[in-house]
Every structure is written in structure tokens, then in C-alpha cells.
Amino acid sequence: MSGHHGDVTREGEVAAELPPATDAGLRFVGRIHTPFATRADCPHAGDREEGPDCVVEVFDDYAPALERIEERAHLQLLYWLHAARRDLLTQRRKGDGPVMGTFALRSPLRPNPIGVSVVRLIRREGNRLVVRGLDCLDGTPLVDVKPITCAE
Ligand SMILES: C[S@@+](CC[C@H](N)C(=O)[O-])C[C@H]1O[C@@H](n2cnc3c(N)ncnc32)[C@H](O)[C@@H]1O
């Protein structure tokens, strides 16, 4: 698991004592299914629209929000990196690398572990979107889906 932290704080890293979480009222709108069972299996970062087919399952309650989404070729997905620790303010990506500020990195370990990927929409099957370009664990909660173009 080199390159992955778990709960180990490496030399030079700063971990915060976090205040209690506030309730942002977030509602997960679905769940992402990928072939990646462990963090070590995940691509390091979404590789811009390629990689294996993954399935974005949108929960039934939110299915109407998918109306005409199949007209979009590229989507931006926001997801909750649920297995990430949230207290690291500086990080050493590898044991011998430089210490970097969390906000200077795309590391999954952050106070609010929101992941963002641009994916290619391959097809829609009802409330399931088959996409390519994801880098997240199987079972990652879905926060939002937005098209890449801003046309209303
Ligand atoms: C570097 S982050 C980037 C996430 C997103 N593409 C972004 O840029 O915001 C991707 C890495 O997060 C880790 N990861 C993926 N899914 C996760 C999850 N649900 N919880 C914690 N870590 C996760 C994996 O190690 C993966 O390689």
C-alpha cells in the first residue's frame, strides 16, 4: 500500500484536530460501481474519459433529473471519497517526497473529501449511466452530475 496513507501520519505531515462537522444537508443521489475494490486498484486520477466501463447508479427518487442526459457526451461527476481520512493539512505523497499542502494536491485525503472527474457518457440504461474515466472505489457515493457544456 505504498503511496496510501491509511491512518499513518508521515514525518513532516500536519494533522488537524477537526471541529465537529456541520450539517451541510448533503443528500447522496446515487452510488458509483467500478471494478476498483481497493484504493491501490484505482487509477491515480481519472484519466480523462478512458478506462473501464463504470456504472453510475442514480437512485430512483432522483431518476427524473436524468431527463435528456443522453444528449450529453461528457459529464462532470462529483462524489464523496468516503474512505478518506479528513484531518491531514499537509501530506507527503510518498515516504520520501516533499511535504505539500492539502489544497495544493488532488489527494483524496482532505477536510471535505469531494472527488471530481470528467467522464465520457457511453450510454444510458434507465437510471444507470455507463461512463469511462473514473478513478473511485466501488460503492463510492454520488453527490452530483453536471454536463460539461453550460448550455441550458
Ligand atoms: C487522487 S483522487 C482524485 C479524485 C478526483 N478525480 C479528483 O480529482 O477530485 C483519486 C484517488 O482517490 C482514492 N479513492 C478513490 N475512491 C475513494 C473513496 N471512495 N474513498 C477514499 N479514497 C478513494 C484512490 O486512491 C484514487 O486513486
The ligand as an SDF file (V2000), in Angstrom:
LIG
                    3D

 27 29  0  0  0  0  0  0  0  0999 V2000
   -6.2710   11.4460   -6.3580 C   0  0  0  0  0  0  0  0  0  0  0  0
   -8.0130   11.1530   -6.0160 S   0  0  0  0  0  0  0  0  0  0  0  0
   -8.7420   12.1750   -7.2830 C   0  0  0  0  0  0  0  0  0  0  0  0
  -10.2410   12.1560   -7.2670 C   0  0  0  0  0  0  0  0  0  0  0  0
  -10.8640   13.0240   -8.3480 C   0  0  0  0  0  0  0  0  0  0  0  0
  -10.5540   12.5570   -9.6830 N   0  0  0  0  0  0  0  0  0  0  0  0
  -10.4520   14.4640   -8.1930 C   0  0  0  0  0  0  0  0  0  0  0  0
   -9.5470   14.8990   -8.8910 O   0  0  0  0  0  0  0  0  0  0  0  0
  -11.0650   15.1520   -7.3860 O   0  0  0  0  0  0  0  0  0  0  0  0
   -8.2320    9.5390   -6.6560 C   0  0  0  0  0  0  0  0  0  0  0  0
   -7.7050    8.5220   -5.6860 C   0  0  0  0  0  0  0  0  0  0  0  0
   -8.5440    8.5340   -4.5350 O   0  0  0  0  0  0  0  0  0  0  0  0
   -8.5920    7.2430   -3.9480 C   0  0  0  0  0  0  0  0  0  0  0  0
  -10.0260    6.9210   -3.8010 N   0  0  0  0  0  0  0  0  0  0  0  0
  -10.8930    6.5920   -4.7730 C   0  0  0  0  0  0  0  0  0  0  0  0
  -12.1340    6.3990   -4.2820 N   0  0  0  0  0  0  0  0  0  0  0  0
  -12.0490    6.6350   -2.9600 C   0  0  0  0  0  0  0  0  0  0  0  0
  -13.0100    6.6090   -1.9070 C   0  0  0  0  0  0  0  0  0  0  0  0
  -14.2980    6.3240   -2.1160 N   0  0  0  0  0  0  0  0  0  0  0  0
  -12.5740    6.9000   -0.6560 N   0  0  0  0  0  0  0  0  0  0  0  0
  -11.2770    7.2040   -0.4290 C   0  0  0  0  0  0  0  0  0  0  0  0
  -10.3220    7.2390   -1.3920 N   0  0  0  0  0  0  0  0  0  0  0  0
  -10.7030    6.9610   -2.6490 C   0  0  0  0  0  0  0  0  0  0  0  0
   -7.8570    6.3040   -4.8770 C   0  0  0  0  0  0  0  0  0  0  0  0
   -6.5740    6.1110   -4.3180 O   0  0  0  0  0  0  0  0  0  0  0  0
   -7.7640    7.0940   -6.1850 C   0  0  0  0  0  0  0  0  0  0  0  0
   -6.6030    6.7610   -6.9070 O   0  0  0  0  0  0  0  0  0  0  0  0
  1  2  1  0
  2  3  1  0
  2 10  1  0
  3  4  1  0
  4  5  1  0
  5  6  1  0
  5  7  1  0
  7  8  2  0
  7  9  1  0
 10 11  1  0
 11 12  1  0
 11 26  1  0
 12 13  1  0
 13 14  1  0
 13 24  1  0
 14 15  1  0
 14 23  1  0
 15 16  2  0
 16 17  1  0
 17 18  1  0
 17 23  2  0
 18 19  1  0
 18 20  2  0
 20 21  1  0
 21 22  2  0
 22 23  1  0
 24 25  1  0
 24 26  1  0
 26 27  1  0
M  CHG  2   2   1   9  -1
M  END
$$$$
